[in-house]
Amino acid sequence: MMLNSIQLNPIHLKPMQLTQLLAELTERGVTLWAEQDQLRIRAKKGTITPELREALTDYKAEILALLQQNSLGFSSDLPTVIPAVGDRYQPFPLTDMQHAFWVGRSGILELGTVANHGYYEIAGRDLDVQRLNLALQKLIQRHDMLRAVMLPSGEQQILEQVPPYEIAVLDLRGQDQQTVMARLEAIRAQMSHQVLSSDQYPLFEFRATLWHGNAHENAHENAHENHVRLHISYDLQIFDAWSLFRLFEEWFQLYQNPHLTLPVLELSFRDYVLAEQKLPETELYRRSQHYWFSRLDSLPPAPDLPLVQSPAALKQHRCKRWSAQLEPAIWQQLQKRASQAGLTPTGVLLAAFAQVLGTWSKNSQFTLNLALFNRLPLHPQVNDILGDFTSTTLLTVDHSHPESFASRAVRLQQQLWRDLEHRYVSGVQVMRELARRQGRAPTAIPVVFTSTLGFGTLGQEASALSHFGELVYGISQASQVWLDHQVFEQNGILKFNWDGVEDLFPAGLLDDLFAAYCQWLNQLATTDVAWQEPCYSLLPATQRSQRQAINNTAMPMPDVLLHQLFAAQVQIHGHLPAVIASDRTLTYQQLFEQSNQLAHRLRRLRVRTNSLVAVILPKGWQQVVAVLGIVTAGAAYVPIDPDLPPERLQYLLENSEATIGVTQSGLSQLSVAINGIEWLWIDREDLAEESTRPLPLLSGQTPDDLAYVIYTSGSTGLPKGVMISHRSVVNMVLATNRRFQVGTEDRILAVTALNHDLSVYDLFGLLSAGGAIVVPDAAKDPAHWAELIHQTQVTLWNSVPAMMDMLVSHLEEQAGRLPDSLRLASLRLAILGGDWLPVTLPDRIRKLAPDLQLLSIGGPTETTVWNIGYLIPEVDPDWKSIPYGQPFSNSSYFILNEALEDCPVWVPGQLYCAGVQLAQGYWRNDQKLRLSLSSIRKRRSPLPHGRFRPLSA
């Protein structure tokens, strides 16, 4: 983050612009210091651009004042440290961050019962452990916080006397390599997540493991070379990352020169904390408090990442580390491109991290927790002492609008600079106040970004950890933290780690996030397009390939109309039953003739393509004749429930602009006056004189003409008529029939009302395959359905889940009283969709029909019946819902976020579908057409929210 060199806020100046300048100079490795009234600069050749040089000239006086104030250790806006040597060992308060750690480890908050803890392993050779131990003992006496404990009262105390610390040594010299590795792993398992008693000295542990090198470990090593593995475990309440680096720096100095005398430390961490306690009395604090507290109502939550369990449910957890690096050449390229975009190195890394989180987050606006090593310049030795100076600031990220990465990153950096001007109120205090207003326990923003870039400019290199050897392992953890991203620079290499609670997330999710982040940094370093494209996909390549495979559904379609599919079956199976009802059975030939007679009558009434003919009929064989007759005539049918209230029925007739309606006697609702409609009473109309011969197509008629218009329920307003073409229905029925081998032996129980689009398959699916439609009586009677299934040997079921539930419930209630033959023995396929499918229903059905295939289908009314399906296997007890499935032939599905970018696996987003089964639009409603069937990359229809699951899940 923006670190110690820019901690002091200049007075009466332009703070944001000056902070921006100093931040960029710090992270470019530029050193500034004051010699009397002269500003001195040390920088690599080419680092100071003309723009930076001009800015340095403009702000010379302000920078000199800042440097002089830092060196003198006072500021008119900041409290003054008064060292109290006599009170050094008296208890004193915890800082905000220490208190949060202290409460967090108590277990009363989410992801508690853990220490806020760091662990490192350093692989060295030929180290003198006794000499290391003596040097460490000197540091323990030198630095107060190495002798600190946390008191049960919620305070801390520096112990005046402690026993000499001894580094525990495990001597494995002479042991075989397998034994050595096993013991090292055992130590790691014990120390990497240990919980040290916070009220007992020491709050750290140092160990050393010794062994001899051999050919099995490294062929180039001397077999007798002495290996030393240092194990360092420490509680984060006693010092921060700067302190750790400082500790190693001085430890190495004393190891190299045991007689070295380090400068006396006048300042104690206790002195600093007590001075910092006076911050609320300053104008700096009051301004910061107003800045943050006035934003509380609009502060977004943390990134809404996919979880497999609630953090509150995870009682014991261990963090896992993901590590990678950018080699110097790539890292320099990234810094150069960042500078050209107006970004600091930290700024580009933070923006890249936010971009990846935004891709995997359900919410496009979220807040990140940024760790600040906030050593306020209250004393000249403030950078020399050890302690937990950590603070946090909360950074709001907004990815709700499409924009280039460069623009988004600059906007984020500007937000950070504004926030840092008010860093005197920490993120911990902000979250406490938010919790107080909301009347709940305090929580933390659980996704953290930690940067130590710029430490070198301030006099402390992060490479100090490598003085004794190579850093070969590290891990950290903190209560309430899900994911902590840490970046640092070492020998020109950018190194970065993610420490995450893997058990919170779906398997492999953090692997995907980290891989995407690494790939994204490389793309930003090496390409211009990554900076400029508004929708640059971070979807992992494996997931992109999976999506392409899932949506690779192209299949050839015959250029035919629905009644032509039926007519082809008449030629082959004219003698077979087509419709079976309680009062009549029609063969294919009979249905063909009756529907042709109605079609001839409609032609004489001058129907035309894409005009609508209303069908207002109760359940019965007459519905089948009416629908076939209308599409054969070249028009489209609009089914209307005859039981609708007169007002709704009148609205549908008027909105559909139907001039012809097919109905029957006894429907009192039709007494309403509808001007301009000519009624065909199918039960009393004399159609015997009409020809039974097939009709030619109307001039210009194609499969893209309308087959039907079905109105939505109108539950959210007035019903809208969804327009579906012949081509769409042909694709749906042929794809379904091909997949499930529907043929002449099949019969379907047509329980679905004609005005519900599932009925479309009942009619055209079976009539295009030579099967039969079994029409039940109008009443929803599951006992009647069970009888029909047995009597007519029904093989297919197609309905909303509630109707199947009615049937299953009836059979469950009659268990033991019904013969097996009246159960579901003949059914081979049940298609369920159009509404919520309870996860318990499939198992209930299978108890009645163990060999039944269960197909869950989807697709709203704005698509053609269904265009996606899922063959339900044994239901996983952990499922909250039945999966939506995979798209059918010539259909595709997408899950997009608000910026219309593809959502990764597990991430919920808006569901979109595309393909031939997409509706043509809403009848006579161009505005709704534009809003809901908008062009998004290609023509797609928005659906409810959904998410992709791994194929194996």
Protein Blocks (a to p, Z undefined) as FASTA:
>chain_A
ZZfklmpccehiafklmmmmmmmmmmnopacddehjaccddddehklgfklmmmmmmmmm
mmmmmmmmmmnopafkbccddddfklmmgccdddfklmmmmmmmnopaghihiacddddd
dddehiafklmmmmmmmmmmmpmklmgccdfkopacddfbdcddddddddfehiafklmm
mmmmmmmmmmmmcccdfkbccfbdcddddddddfklomkbcfkbccddddddddfklpcf
klmmmmmmmmmmmmmmmmbccdddfbdfklmmmmmmmmmmpmklmmmmmmmmmmmmmmcc
ddddddfbdfklmmbdcdddddddddfklmmmmmmmmmmnopafklmmmmmmmmmmmmmp
mblbdcdddddddddffbfklmmpgcdfbccddddddfkbgcdfklmmmmmmmmmmmmmm
mmmbcfklmmmmmmmmnopacdddfbdcddfehklmnopafklmmmnoccfbdcdddehi
abdcddddeehiacddddddfklpcehklmmmmmmmmmmmmmmmmpmklmmmmblcfbdf
klmmmmmmmmmmcccdddddfklmmmmmmmmmmmpcfbdcfkbccdfklmmmmmmmmmmm
mmmnopaehiacdddddedfklmmmmmmmmmnopacddddfkbcfklmmmmmmmnopabd
cddehilklmpccehiacddfklpcfklpcfbdcdddehiafkbcfbdcddehlnoccdd
ddddfklmmmmmmmmmmmnopafkbccddfbcfkbmklmmmmmmmmmnopacddddfbdc
fklmmmmmmmnopabdcddfklmmmmmmmmmmmgojacfklmmmlpmbdcdehiacdfkl
mmmmmmmmmmbccdddeddfkbghiacdcddddddfkbcbdcfbjcdehiacddddfkop
acdehiacddddedjklcfbdehilklmmmmmccehiacddddddddddfkZZ
